[in-house]
Amino acid sequence: MADKNKHLVIALFDSEVAADKAVESLKSWDKATEAIKLGSIGVLVKDENGKIKDHKLGKRDSVEGAGVGLVLGIIAAVLSGGITLLGGIVGGAILGGVVGTFIHKGLGMSKEDLEKLGAHLDVGRAAVGVMVEKGEVKDTAAKLTELGGKIETYEVKAEALQDVTKAGAAAAAATAEEAKKV
C-alpha cells in the first residue's frame, strides 16, 4: 500500500530575498529533473510590522487535499498566537483543538520546533516550505541545502491533514453564513 503521508521540507534562509531566489532555483531544478515533481512551494516571513505572512509560489495545491499553503498557514497562525489561517480560509475557535492536534501529532512539530522557527523569523530570516512525497525528501533537502538553506523535515499525516481541511471548510462555511446575516 502506498504511503499517503506527505513530507514537509522546511529550509531557513537569511532573508526573504534569499528565500525567493532559492524558490526560483528550486522550480527550475524541478522542471529539469525527471525524478522530482514538486507540488506547491511556500515562503513564510515576518513583515516590517512583525506580522507573520506566507505566500505560495509554484503549482497550486492538488485536488487530493490541502498542501503547503494550508500547512504554512497553520504554522503562521500558531506563531502569531491566534487561530486564524492566512488567506481567509479559516477563523475562530472552531479550529483550536484541530490545529493543536495537527501541529503536534499530524505534523510532529514540538513546542520547541515552533519556538525555534519563530525565533528565526523574528530576526529576519525566511522559511521555504515544500510538500513532497517520501521518495523526494532526500533530494529536495539536498537541493535546498545546496541553495543555502538549513533544513528541517516533518512527516505530515494524511488523516490529520484531511481533518484540518474538513474543519477549515466547515469554518469557512460558517463564516460565509454569518456574513450573509450582516
PyMOL commands that set and color helices and strands:
alter all, ss='L'
color gray80, all
select helices_A, chain A and resi 16-32+68-79+93-106+111-122+134-146+158-181
alter helices_A, ss='H'
color red, helices_A
select strands_A, chain A and resi 6-13+40-46+52-58+126-132+150-156
alter strands_A, ss='S'
color yellow, strands_A
deselect
rebuild
show_as cartoon
